[in-house]
Amino acid sequence: MTPTLSYRTDKNIPAEQLEALYRSVEWRAYTREDQRPHLSRAYENSDYVVSAWNEEQLIGLARCLSDDVSIFYLQDILVHPDWQKQGIGTKLLRECLVRYGHVRSKVLLTGAESHLARFYESFGFKNTKNLNRTKLNAFVQVLDVDLE
């Protein structure tokens, strides 16, 4: 049977489905016992959410924060491992970029894996550490994480 994929921009996602998706990609910062109550709240407080579904199963999600003028921040983009490499992440990110196409700065934090760099670079994102002419630095603090 061919999967029935659909994309939604509403926030009507059951907490259990959110937790299951984040667990599937092993994002423990959201799924640890002490953090679970915060996942739904973070999601509800997002400015824009686009989700991917196979019928009634949540298989992908992107969530964004923005002032809708000067900054758009892609907080999360994730696709269930069983559904990766099928263009779902590409579609989710495109939807976010269309929504915030008029916003001056588009920012995200991601892991250092080369496939992630290639993915975001294919959309025009630049790693600030690789800039020569435009001098920018990104600075970050993460609660309860010793950044090294």
Phi and psi in degrees as a GROMACS rama.xvg file:
@    title "Ramachandran Plot"
@    xaxis  label "Phi"
@    yaxis  label "Psi"
@TYPE xy
-74.6391  132.898  THR-2
-64.2459  148.583  PRO-3
-105.767  94.3215  THR-4
-89.2  139.717  LEU-5
-143.594  160.145  SER-6
-124.753  140.313  TYR-7
-131.315  152.388  ARG-8
-119.023  18.7533  THR-9
-95.8638  171.261  ASP-10
-104.973  20.3211  LYS-11
-83.8563  68.189  ASN-12
-119.57  121.144  ILE-13
-59.7795  140.406  PRO-14
-55.3832  -37.1819  ALA-15
-63.2762  -38.4399  GLU-16
-69.5623  -39.5503  GLN-17
-59.6952  -50.9442  LEU-18
-60.1738  -41.6892  GLU-19
-62.9928  -40.6943  ALA-20
-65.5999  -46.8528  LEU-21
-64.2578  -37.7893  TYR-22
-64.0069  -37.9404  ARG-23
-61.9889  -28.2463  SER-24
-102.502  7.77324  VAL-25
61.7178  39.0526  GLU-26
-86.5679  83.3941  TRP-27
-66.6077  -25.1349  ARG-28
-60.1414  -23.8961  ALA-29
-100.433  -18.8204  TYR-30
-112.791  -2.94909  THR-31
-60.8898  150.841  ARG-32
-50.6395  -43.8666  GLU-33
-75.1996  -13.2045  ASP-34
-103.745  -16.4674  GLN-35
-52.5986  -42.2936  ARG-36
-62.6592  -24.5013  PRO-37
-79.5956  -23.8005  HIS-38
-61.5469  -50.0218  LEU-39
-62.8282  -38.8682  SER-40
-66.6469  -43.4051  ARG-41
-61.0928  -42.6448  ALA-42
-64.8758  -45.036  TYR-43
-64.3633  -30.8978  GLU-44
-85.7768  -1.41545  ASN-45
-71.0675  147.94  SER-46
-75.4284  -36.1761  ASP-47
-146.364  134.65  TYR-48
-132.886  132.99  VAL-49
-125.949  133.369  VAL-50
-128.251  152.391  SER-51
-112.131  138.906  ALA-52
-132.845  141.463  TRP-53
-107.36  100.367  ASN-54
56.5461  -111.536  GLU-55
-106.376  14.3792  GLU-56
-101.737  123.878  GLN-57
-70.3847  121.535  LEU-58
-121.643  -8.76029  ILE-59
-162.269  157.368  GLY-60
-159.602  141.425  LEU-61
-132.45  136.971  ALA-62
-132.416  143.879  ARG-63
-131.173  153.476  CYS-64
-125.654  141.001  LEU-65
-164.849  153.93  SER-66
-94.2561  -0.468399  ASP-67
67.0058  17.8216  ASP-68
-136.242  -62.4398  VAL-69
-107.179  -21.3483  SER-70
-142.446  135.573  ILE-71
-127.277  127.468  PHE-72
-119.344  119.816  TYR-73
-84.6042  105.112  LEU-74
-79.3568  -52.0905  GLN-75
-135.763  141.025  ASP-76
-144.649  122.53  ILE-77
-148.494  148.279  LEU-78
-133.252  133.662  VAL-79
-53.0296  136.759  HIS-80
-53.0091  -33.7726  PRO-81
-67.6788  -14.5761  ASP-82
-117.089  3.59537  TRP-83
-71.7089  159.257  GLN-84
67.4718  28.2758  LYS-85
-123.316  13.1173  GLN-86
86.909  3.66034  GLY-87
-70.417  -46.045  ILE-88
-61.307  -39.0183  GLY-89
-60.5439  -46.2781  THR-90
-63.3515  -43.2874  LYS-91
-61.227  -46.8805  LEU-92
-66.6112  -39.948  LEU-93
-58.4324  -43.0006  ARG-94
-59.5321  -41.5782  GLU-95
-66.2808  -42.6872  CYS-96
-67.5104  -33.9102  LEU-97
-66.4451  -46.9586  VAL-98
-58.2711  -39.6151  ARG-99
-110.266  25.7262  TYR-100
-58.9734  -29.0909  GLY-101
-84.8876  -7.33094  HIS-102
-82.2779  137.307  VAL-103
-63.1029  -54.0037  ARG-104
-111.96  132.901  SER-105
-120.56  123.363  LYS-106
-131.633  149.018  VAL-107
-155.727  156.917  LEU-108
-112.608  141.289  LEU-109
-149.072  169.316  THR-110
-67.1778  170.781  GLY-111
-91.8244  5.17063  ALA-112
-63.6629  139.648  GLU-113
-63.4154  -32.6106  SER-114
-66.6915  -31.4479  HIS-115
-69.616  -42.8826  LEU-116
-59.4791  -46.007  ALA-117
-61.1684  -41.3167  ARG-118
-60.4834  -52.4218  PHE-119
-70.054  -36.2911  TYR-120
-63.3607  -31.1427  GLU-121
-66.0592  -16.1795  SER-122
-100.621  5.00249  PHE-123
95.5448  1.23433  GLY-124
-71.6667  146.428  PHE-125
-121.906  139.25  LYS-126
-80.0072  123.697  ASN-127
-60.9801  -26.3447  THR-128
-69.4836  -17.357  LYS-129
-98.1678  2.02108  ASN-130
-78.9886  138.603  LEU-131
-110.661  -50.5436  ASN-132
-81.0823  -43.9016  ARG-133
-93.6565  114.597  THR-134
-89.095  106.105  LYS-135
-132.394  148.258  LEU-136
-128.098  147.029  ASN-137
-110.354  134.607  ALA-138
-122.268  145.625  PHE-139
-147.377  146.318  VAL-140
-124.357  141.226  GLN-141
-130.022  122.454  VAL-142
-56.8941  130.766  LEU-143
63.5166  22.5552  ASP-144
-126.26  128.617  VAL-145
-86.6585  100.727  ASP-146
-78.6868  126.509  LEU-147
